[in-house]
Amino acid sequence: MAEEKTGLAELEESIKSLEALVEKLEGGDLPLEAALAEFERGVKLTRRCQAALTEAEQRIEILLAADGEPEAFEEEDEEADED
């Protein structure tokens, strides 16, 4: 249970960091090199958040499985959504 709270806390902290980073980038006051470094950090934070959310979604799917057996989780194809 402590690991779940830690994971949730890390997700929330990553989201807060990402929000602050976006505000900083939108301000437009950073030199190009610093902006690129912050953008790279933002991409890493976004990936970390997405991985945590995907894991949570998979756990929910397992918990809600009708027959009590874990069901395979199928990730939606993002490219199919864009068409």
C-alpha positions as CSV (number, residue, x, y, z in Angstrom):
1,M,0.0,0.0,0.0
2,A,2.9,2.4,0.7
3,E,4.2,1.8,-2.8
4,E,0.9,2.8,-4.3
5,K,0.9,6.1,-2.3
6,T,4.5,6.7,-3.3
7,G,3.6,6.1,-7.0
8,L,0.6,8.4,-6.7
9,A,2.7,11.1,-5.0
10,E,5.3,10.8,-7.7
11,L,2.7,11.1,-10.4
12,E,1.2,14.2,-8.8
13,E,4.6,15.7,-8.3
14,S,5.5,15.0,-12.0
15,I,2.2,16.6,-13.1
16,K,2.9,19.7,-11.0
17,S,6.5,19.9,-12.4
18,L,5.1,19.6,-15.9
19,E,2.6,22.4,-15.4
20,A,5.3,24.7,-14.0
21,L,7.5,23.8,-16.9
22,V,4.8,24.6,-19.5
23,E,4.2,28.0,-17.8
24,K,7.9,28.7,-18.0
25,L,8.1,27.8,-21.6
26,E,5.0,29.7,-22.5
27,G,6.6,32.8,-20.9
28,G,9.1,32.9,-23.8
29,D,11.8,34.4,-21.6
30,L,14.2,31.4,-21.8
31,P,17.2,31.4,-24.2
32,L,16.9,28.7,-26.9
33,E,19.3,26.3,-25.4
34,A,17.5,26.5,-22.0
35,A,14.1,26.2,-23.7
36,L,15.3,23.0,-25.5
37,A,16.6,21.5,-22.2
38,E,13.3,22.3,-20.5
39,F,11.4,20.8,-23.4
40,E,13.4,17.6,-23.2
41,R,12.7,17.5,-19.4
42,G,9.0,18.0,-20.2
43,V,9.0,15.1,-22.7
44,K,10.5,12.8,-20.0
45,L,8.0,13.9,-17.4
46,T,5.1,13.4,-19.9
47,R,6.3,9.8,-20.6
48,R,6.6,9.1,-16.9
49,C,3.1,10.4,-16.3
50,Q,1.7,8.4,-19.3
51,A,3.4,5.2,-18.1
52,A,1.9,5.7,-14.6
53,L,-1.6,6.4,-16.0
54,T,-1.3,3.3,-18.3
55,E,-0.4,1.1,-15.3
56,A,-3.3,2.5,-13.3
57,E,-5.7,1.9,-16.2
58,Q,-4.4,-1.7,-16.5
59,R,-4.9,-2.3,-12.8
60,I,-8.5,-0.9,-13.0
61,E,-9.2,-3.2,-15.9
62,I,-8.0,-6.2,-13.9
63,L,-10.1,-5.2,-10.9
64,L,-13.2,-4.8,-13.0
65,A,-12.9,-8.0,-14.9
66,A,-16.3,-9.7,-14.8
67,D,-15.1,-13.3,-14.3
68,G,-12.4,-12.4,-11.8
69,E,-9.6,-13.4,-14.2
70,P,-7.3,-10.7,-15.3
71,E,-8.0,-9.6,-18.9
72,A,-5.4,-8.7,-21.3
73,F,-5.1,-4.9,-21.7
74,E,-5.0,-3.6,-25.2
75,E,-3.5,-0.2,-25.7
76,E,-5.4,2.0,-28.2
77,D,-3.5,2.9,-31.3
78,E,-3.0,6.7,-31.2
79,E,-2.5,6.9,-34.9
80,A,-6.0,5.4,-35.5
81,D,-7.5,8.1,-33.3
82,E,-5.9,10.8,-35.5
83,D,-7.4,9.5,-38.8
